[in-house]
Amino acid sequence: MQDAQVGWIAAIIIGGIAGWLAERFMNSNMGVLMNILLGIVGAIVANALLSVFGIVLGGWIGYLIAGFIGACILIAIGRAFRR
């Protein structure tokens, strides 16, 4: 999170928004806490995956985009393991 220049409180807010957007996009039902966790962990996962390709997202918008992408990936992985 320090690479994105986003503080802890902002990470929670942005993570919640990213998780909520991913929840709506992927048509899943999760609570507020899970949305926040998916958004934050998703941002970490997406930033790691994107850095492999040389793409670096920074700031609030970058963290939101990475959180959304990562949360969608985590939801898809979760669905694959449940089946």
Buried (B, 14 or more C-beta within 10 A) or exposed (E): BEEBEBEEEBBBBBBBBBBBBBBEEBEBEBEEEBBBBBBBBBBBBBBEBBEEEEEEBEEBEBBBBBBBBBBBBBBEEEEEEEE
